[in-house]
Structure formats: C-alpha cells, structure tokens
Amino acid sequence: MTDRPPRTLASPFPAHAGPSRRLLMAGGLGLAAAAALRPARAAGSTLRIGYQKYGSLVLLKGRGTLERALQPLGVAVEWSEFPSGPPLMEALNAGAIDFGSAGEAPPIFAQAASPELRYVAAEPPAPRGEAILVPKDSPVRTVADLRGRTIALNKGSNVHFLLVRALEQAGVPYDGVKLAFLAPADANAAFVRGAVDAWAIWDPYLAAAERSTGARVLADGQGLAPNRQFYFSRRGFTDPHPEIVSAVLKAIGEVDAWAAGHAETVAAELAPTVGIPAPILGVALGRLSYGVAPLDAATVADQQRVADAFRSLGLLPKPLRVADAVWADPKRQADNR
C-alpha cells in the first residue's frame, strides 16, 4: 500500500453497511410491532448479533470462537454489521437483533424509547479513543473558539456526549454552535472539503483522519467523558435465555484477554475487515480498553450523568433511571449468595 494518504476515508467505511437502509428506516413502530408478535425464540435456533467494524465483537466474529462456544447449546450465530451505535440500538429495540455493542450515548436514547433494553456488560473507559478534530491549519485553538462554528458528528453517538461536555466545560452553550448530524463517512467527506469547522469522531475513524489529513485533536475524552463500550440485549431475550447471554460474555472476555497481549496481531487481523492499514489501527488499538465485566455502581453512575446531561438539554422526552435497564445475571447472583 502506498504511503500517500487517501483523499478521504469514505471508501473504507461505507455509510450504509449491514442491514438494509429500508430495515433501519422502518423504525421502531413497524419492527417493534412485528417483534412483539413473535414469540421468544428458544435455544436451538439463531442468536442475532449486531456489530460495528471495530472492537471485540468484530474480533470474535473473525475468530469463530463464539460459534464453537454456543455449539453445545445448539445455537447458531448470525452477524449483522452497522455503521454506528444509534441504528444498531434501534434494531435491538425493534427485535431485529438480540445482542450488540455501542458507546455510552446510544443506549440512553434507546432506553428512553423502550423499556426492553438491557445493559449486560461494559468495557473499561477509553477516553482517548474519541475526540473533536479540527483541520491542521484551522484558526480554532480551543473548544471556546468553536462558538458559532459548525461541528460534524453522528447524532446520538458516544461523541455527542463528548461534545456536550466539552462545550459545557468551555462555557459555550449547546446552541452556541451549529451541528451537522452526519454519519462517519459523510462527516469525513465534509471535514476534508472544509464544509465543517470541526468533527467529533471515535476510533478507528479518528486515527485514520489524523493520519490522512493531519487533523489536530482539539479535545479528547480525558476529563470529559469515559467513552466506555457497552454490551446490550433485550429483556425478551435475556429473561428466557440467560445461559446464552452468559456464554457470549464469557467468549468476549476470552477474546479480550487474548487481544490485550497481542496488539500487532489484532491490528493485522482487523485491517482487511476494517479497511485501514494495520499501523493506523495500531494507533487506535493503543487507545482501546479491554476487560469486559458486569456494570458496577461507578459505571451506572457515569451513565446516569450522560442521561441527565441529555435530559437537561431537552434531548430526552423524560428523565430515565439507568439502573432500571441493567441486567442481573441470575447465575452470578446465585454464586454470590
């Protein structure tokens, strides 16, 4: 591969990967109604997992270890790729998938839309894995300089909360900036051609943009947002199939433990799937965290702060209690007695 950076990052990251646009745009009502009419599927059929082009789930998919782990339970695995967390969470709420992962903001909006959502586990914080970028020659030097300027971001994604916190800390009102809600590929194109002044984005898009455009990090999540990765299911799946959920989390834990000590191998394995050279992925992986675990009190409290922040801005229709959506593994509860 040539060392010359590509003009844009759009081609490695198709904006509409995975389930069809028609499926996602069908939205909550049509899919949710259909899901409500379907009985809970018994073990012995298929576990449907939604994943993004990065993180432990894509490694799990590539290595095939989950399929082997679920074989004794008579469960097959069906994988669906999503371009970001919000459409993945929409599909989960609608019953189109049974399990998936996303950052800290998408589940807040998903819980507000449906009581079905269940947090089943979380990774440790990775605050350096998301950032607000500006072009290398931009006159913008601080977050306060963003006042009145246009910022691209994926609405309802983890970086949405990062931007809220960064503006708050800088004393810039939320409505003091212009927001361009764009999917990562479209945001990248807008950023490259100068149609926006800044871009709030996460890894590996972040690492790729830094390398290809020389973009500067104006602020990352350090001191602002934990940037945790969460794993989710639905009450309609966790209640009848806790053993499947536990088996998936065990498999994630095993791939996490392996990945934590094999960064170069992980980068080489992910590169063909993600469409980013391994050296750039290595930068992103250096900012990633591993160690899947049940949500503890501190994690729930951090998520509650995310929910409260969005509610205070009028972005949620009503207050919500994150703890209500946390799954209690019955086996773990029994072991702790």
C-alpha atoms as one frame of an Amber mdcrd trajectory, in Angstrom:
protein
   0.000   0.000   0.000   1.297   3.434  -0.907   2.323   5.808   1.868   0.356
   8.606   0.200  -2.742   9.252   2.322  -6.076   8.806   0.583  -8.028  11.929
  -0.194 -10.894  10.837   2.024 -11.670   7.967   4.325 -15.109   7.406   2.897
 -14.392   4.335   0.820 -13.182   2.043   3.634 -16.263   2.940   5.659 -19.466
   2.610   3.625 -22.146   4.735   5.209 -24.832   2.108   4.844 -23.179  -1.204
   5.695 -25.011  -4.095   7.310 -28.798  -4.292   7.464 -30.553  -2.527   4.669
 -31.391   1.161   4.863 -35.016   0.160   4.429 -34.836  -2.013   7.542 -33.320
   0.757   9.655 -35.635   3.447   8.337 -38.624   1.240   9.088 -38.008   2.468
  12.611 -39.395   1.482  15.940 -43.098   1.132  15.177 -43.055  -1.330  12.289
 -40.259  -3.531  13.547 -41.257  -3.261  17.188 -44.799  -4.326  16.377 -43.532
  -7.279  14.380 -41.146  -8.228  17.170 -43.917  -8.064  19.748 -45.951 -10.567
  17.748 -43.055 -13.048  17.585 -42.687 -15.462  20.494 -39.298 -15.556  22.227
 -37.059 -17.882  20.239 -35.863 -20.897  22.147 -32.261 -22.000  22.279 -31.617
 -24.303  19.376 -32.098 -21.588  16.793 -30.056 -18.475  15.993 -28.518 -15.702
  18.077 -28.531 -12.468  16.048 -25.646 -10.132  16.870 -25.185  -6.566  15.698
 -21.613  -5.322  15.487 -19.578  -2.410  14.187 -16.313  -2.543  12.242 -14.176
  -2.259  15.366 -13.764  -3.706  18.821 -14.097  -7.089  20.468 -17.211  -8.260
  18.626 -15.598  -7.980  15.204 -12.612  -9.930  16.553 -14.964 -12.535  17.979
 -16.689 -12.827  14.613 -13.426 -13.196  12.729 -12.003 -15.861  15.032 -15.157
 -18.001  15.090 -14.827 -18.764  18.803 -18.384 -17.795  19.702 -19.860 -20.262
  17.239 -17.831 -23.038  18.869 -18.793 -21.888  22.367 -22.513 -21.924  21.555
 -22.473 -25.237  19.720 -23.203 -27.291  22.885 -26.296 -25.153  23.425 -27.482
 -25.829  19.886 -27.311 -22.143  18.984 -26.060 -20.746  15.678 -24.867 -17.151
  15.241 -25.985 -14.597  12.661 -23.930 -11.386  12.358 -25.207  -8.029  11.083
 -22.907  -5.039  10.557 -23.966  -1.492  11.458 -22.226   1.798  10.623 -22.633
   3.212  14.159 -24.312   2.709  17.519 -27.653   4.527  17.033 -29.002   2.338
  14.191 -27.710  -0.755  15.981 -29.635   0.200  19.112 -32.734   0.934  17.043
 -32.555  -2.566  15.577 -32.085  -4.055  19.050 -35.116  -2.229  20.423 -37.146
  -3.354  17.433 -36.250  -7.012  17.951 -34.250  -7.282  14.726 -31.137  -8.388
  16.674 -30.638  -9.991  20.095 -27.239  -8.690  21.169 -24.880  -5.849  20.274
 -22.464  -3.202  21.473 -22.282   0.593  21.387 -20.814   3.552  23.259 -22.315
   5.484  26.144 -24.825   7.779  24.431 -26.806   5.436  22.102 -28.263   3.339
  24.938 -29.560   6.443  26.685 -31.791   7.249  23.727 -32.630   3.559  23.275
 -33.765   3.226  26.890 -35.866   6.370  26.532 -37.571   4.722  23.546 -38.159
   1.277  25.062 -38.097  -0.476  28.450 -36.806  -3.609  26.687 -33.157  -2.513
  26.677 -30.758  -4.395  28.942 -27.132  -3.453  29.677 -25.382  -6.795  30.130
 -21.691  -5.765  30.443 -19.165  -2.982  29.869 -15.528  -2.464  28.931 -13.276
  -0.113  30.959 -13.136   3.573  29.951 -11.147   4.564  26.848 -11.316   8.390
  26.900  -8.538   8.885  24.331 -10.480   6.852  21.776 -12.795   9.758  20.854
 -12.002  13.377  20.078 -13.015  16.648  18.494 -10.816  17.262  15.454 -10.048
  20.461  13.556  -8.058  20.833  10.306  -4.311  21.211  10.839  -4.342  24.831
   9.616  -7.564  25.822  11.451  -7.562  29.068  13.450  -9.555  27.212  16.127
  -7.221  26.577  19.067  -9.595  25.890  21.959 -13.096  24.490  22.360 -14.243
  28.032  23.223 -13.213  29.044  19.679 -15.942  26.742  18.318 -18.636  29.239
  19.266 -20.689  29.988  16.150 -18.892  27.334  14.100 -20.157  24.111  12.510
 -19.310  20.742  14.040 -19.976  17.396  12.352 -20.985  14.425  14.492 -23.109
  11.304  14.444 -26.308  12.212  16.305 -26.872  10.185  19.462 -23.427   8.561
  19.334 -20.761   8.476  22.051 -19.155  11.675  20.709 -22.446  13.519  21.124
 -21.915  13.382  24.869 -18.224  14.297  24.480 -19.233  17.433  22.605 -21.872
  18.339  25.210 -19.294  18.052  27.998 -16.552  19.878  26.082 -18.836  22.819
  25.323 -20.060  22.903  28.904 -16.517  22.986  30.278 -15.548  25.747  27.825
 -18.559  27.868  28.748 -20.112  27.594  25.286 -23.878  26.962  25.272 -25.072
  23.924  23.361 -26.998  26.177  20.992 -23.923  28.384  20.578 -22.576  26.081
  17.858 -24.049  24.703  14.641 -24.406  20.937  14.498 -24.156  18.928  11.279
 -25.510  15.460  12.043 -23.646  13.167   9.643 -22.656   9.502   9.566 -18.875
   8.950   9.798 -18.230   8.589   6.050 -20.271  11.677   5.203 -18.732  13.647
   8.076 -15.259  12.729   6.877 -16.028  13.978   3.385 -17.438  17.240   4.774
 -14.392  17.665   7.009 -11.925  17.079   4.174 -13.583  19.564   1.831 -13.878
  22.223   4.557 -17.669  22.199   4.780 -17.475  21.927   8.578 -15.103  23.530
  11.077 -14.678  20.529  13.381 -15.527  16.845  13.600 -16.353  14.866  16.745
 -15.390  11.257  15.981 -14.210   7.992  17.504 -11.563   5.401  16.685 -10.612
   3.952  14.262 -12.043   6.795  12.149 -10.199   9.180  14.479  -6.798   7.551
  13.950  -7.347   7.349  10.193  -8.324  11.024   9.962  -5.294  12.090  11.979
  -3.012  10.173   9.640  -4.626  11.097   6.314  -5.408  14.762   6.927  -3.009
  15.821   9.670  -6.026  16.915  11.723  -5.397  18.271  15.210  -7.105  16.985
  18.347  -8.863  19.926  19.986 -10.104  17.822  22.906 -10.496  14.129  23.628
 -12.483  12.358  26.316  -9.883  12.719  29.064 -11.500  14.537  31.960 -14.734
  14.889  29.993 -16.253  11.534  29.011 -15.303   7.960  29.971 -16.056   6.578
  26.483 -16.999   3.087  27.594 -18.117   0.334  25.257 -21.260  -1.447  26.446
 -22.863  -4.757  25.506 -26.635  -4.996  25.279 -29.529  -7.348  24.831 -33.313
  -7.168  25.244 -35.442  -8.245  28.173 -37.318 -10.515  25.760 -34.061 -12.368
  25.170 -32.198 -12.161  28.487 -35.127 -13.423  30.550 -35.663 -16.723  28.687
 -32.012 -17.235  27.635 -29.621 -16.081  30.374 -27.295 -19.009  29.651 -26.764
 -17.759  26.088 -26.009 -14.225  27.254 -23.532 -15.578  29.812 -21.841 -17.724
  27.169 -21.446 -14.721  24.853 -19.928 -12.607  27.620 -17.530 -15.414  28.505
 -16.407 -15.615  24.871 -15.928 -11.824  24.743 -13.865 -11.996  27.924 -11.626
 -14.638  26.381 -11.033 -12.687  23.176 -10.425  -9.545  25.252  -7.769 -11.317
  27.314  -6.053 -12.535  24.144  -6.261  -9.173  22.346  -4.812  -7.236  25.272
  -1.492  -9.010  24.812  -1.370  -9.241  21.014  -1.845  -5.715  19.679   0.141
  -6.244  16.461  -1.700  -9.471  15.648  -5.055  -7.825  16.389  -4.208  -4.932
  14.047  -3.201  -7.357  11.294  -6.419  -9.376  11.732  -8.677  -6.327  11.745
  -7.020  -4.411   8.901  -8.636  -6.319   5.981 -12.088  -6.130   7.569 -11.909
  -2.506   8.646 -10.118  -1.307   5.504  -7.457   0.647   7.389  -3.727  -0.204
   7.328  -2.502  -2.121  10.369  -0.107   0.649  11.549  -3.007   3.131  11.775
  -5.169   0.555  13.524  -2.303   0.054  15.951  -2.646   3.697  16.995  -6.369
   3.216  17.626  -5.830  -0.046  19.491  -3.369   1.694  21.760  -6.264   3.849
  22.958  -8.698   0.944  23.345  -9.506  -0.786  26.639 -10.170  -4.449  27.348
 -11.761  -6.293  30.232 -15.494  -6.989  29.874 -17.304  -7.017  33.229 -20.766
  -6.506  34.736 -21.737  -2.887  35.334 -20.623  -1.680  38.750 -22.015   1.270
  40.701 -19.452   3.703  39.263 -20.284   2.722  35.691 -24.023   3.078  36.306
 -23.420   6.472  37.901 -21.399   7.621  34.878 -24.206   6.533  32.564 -26.746
   8.322  34.713 -24.728  11.520  34.239 -24.949  11.034  30.477 -28.723  10.618
  30.721 -29.094  13.640  32.981 -26.992  15.796  30.636 -29.151  14.974  27.631
 -32.319  15.474  29.648 -31.159  18.914  30.817 -30.714  19.924  27.165 -34.228
  18.770  26.297 -32.907  15.927  24.135 -34.787  13.271  26.134 -38.589  13.366
  26.464 -38.476  12.446  30.160 -35.988  11.554  32.897 -34.761   7.976  32.959
 -33.061   5.757  35.523 -30.172   3.817  34.001 -30.154   1.261  36.823 -33.588
   0.060  35.672 -32.047  -1.267  32.455 -29.100  -3.164  33.988 -29.330  -6.936
  33.599 -28.807  -9.071  36.684 -27.187 -12.367  35.668 -29.123 -14.999  37.659
 -26.097 -17.339  37.761 -23.842 -14.595  39.133 -26.485 -13.677  41.714 -26.711
 -17.316  42.801 -22.909 -17.610  43.067 -22.793 -14.524  45.298 -25.293 -15.889
  47.795
